[in-house]
Amino acid sequence: MYKRQVRKLIYLLVTTGVAELVLFMLAIGSGLPLPIFAVQLLWLNLVTNGIQDVALAFEKGEPGVLRRRPRPPRQPIFDRRMIEQVALTGAWMGIAAFASFWYLLDSGMRETEARNLVLLLMVLFENVHAFNARSERRSIFRIPFAANPLLVLAVIGAQAIHIGAMYTPGLSHVLELNPIDFRSWIEVAVVALSLLAVSELYKWLRPLHDDA
């Protein structure tokens, strides 16, 4: 059971790192400006991984876990399924963030404003992914939020901290954050929720059997 909890944490943490790597590689390879500055990247990791990973560790065991066949002692945590999930979700977040950054710049938006939206998108992406990481096989819609209220509070808290930073003098200047209008919120949220569709489709196409 503890190994499964470790897998969830690794899935959450490594995927976010892959997403950031993909975003930067695509931007640099395309000759675009940096999509996120160093201080923004540090903020992103503190906000999205500093709270949710702790809360995810309190996730309860899944139904029927004791009836499953034990994992082989030498089976690595990074097995085929883990690699597939990390690659798929990490690539999706990175590519979607890059595409958004490219589109915003191409439409004439200033770099500072584009980074502001991309950073918000990454925060939303990783908050959505915190719920995806609750199970490798079960749909997010089959796991009650009440089963881990700490995670729900952690996600809400992380998002509230980022929003608060937009309106905090000094901090907003250092992070180059600005308040966002309602339409932009909706557009960014829709892109972020696309990760949910990708993860759910993967779980449906590749169900986890008793040996997982």
Residue pairs with C-beta under 8 A, 6 or more apart in sequence:
1 61
1 65
3 71
3 77
4 61
4 62
4 65
5 57
5 59
6 77
7 77
7 82
7 136
8 56
8 59
8 133
8 134
8 135
8 136
9 53
9 56
9 57
9 133
10 77
10 78
10 82
11 82
11 85
11 86
11 133
11 136
12 49
12 52
12 53
12 56
12 129
12 130
12 133
13 49
13 53
14 86
14 90
15 85
15 86
15 89
15 90
15 93
15 129
15 133
16 45
16 48
16 49
16 90
16 93
16 126
16 129
17 90
18 86
18 87
18 90
18 91
18 94
19 89
19 90
19 91
19 92
19 93
19 94
19 97
19 122
19 125
19 126
20 36
20 41
20 44
20 94
20 122
21 90
21 94
22 90
22 91
22 93
22 94
22 95
22 98
23 35
23 36
23 93
23 94
23 97
23 98
23 101
23 118
23 122
24 34
24 35
24 36
25 94
26 94
26 95
26 98
27 33
27 34
27 35
27 98
27 101
28 34
30 98
30 102
32 101
32 102
32 105
33 105
33 111
35 97
35 98
35 101
35 114
35 115
35 118
36 44
36 115
36 118
36 119
36 122
37 115
37 176
39 174
39 175
40 115
40 119
40 175
40 176
43 119
43 165
43 175
44 119
44 122
44 123
44 126
47 123
47 158
47 161
47 162
48 122
48 123
48 126
48 127
48 130
48 158
49 126
50 158
51 154
51 157
51 158
52 126
52 127
52 130
52 151
52 154
52 155
52 158
54 154
55 130
55 148
55 150
55 151
55 153
55 154
55 155
56 130
56 133
56 134
56 148
56 151
58 148
58 150
58 151
59 134
59 147
59 148
59 151
60 147
60 148
62 135
62 137
62 138
67 210
68 210
68 211
68 212
69 210
69 211
71 211
81 136
81 206
81 208
81 212
82 136
84 202
84 206
85 136
85 199
85 202
88 198
88 202
89 129
89 132
89 195
89 198
89 199
89 202
92 194
92 195
92 198
93 122
93 125
93 126
93 129
93 195
96 121
96 125
96 191
96 194
96 195
97 118
97 121
97 122
97 125
100 117
100 118
100 121
100 188
100 191
101 114
101 115
101 118
104 113
104 114
104 117
104 118
105 111
105 114
112 176
112 178
113 178
115 176
116 176
116 177
116 178
116 180
117 180
117 184
117 188
119 175
119 177
120 162
120 180
120 188
121 188
121 191
121 192
123 158
123 159
123 162
124 159
124 188
124 189
124 192
125 192
125 195
127 155
127 158
127 159
127 192
128 192
128 193
128 195
128 196
129 195
129 199
130 151
130 154
130 155
131 140
131 151
131 155
131 196
132 140
132 195
132 196
132 199
134 140
134 143
134 148
134 151
135 143
136 203
136 208
136 212
137 203
137 207
137 208
137 212
138 203
139 200
139 203
139 204
140 196
140 199
140 200
141 200
145 152
162 177
165 171
165 172
165 175
165 177
166 172
166 177
166 178
166 179
166 180
167 179
171 177
172 178
180 188
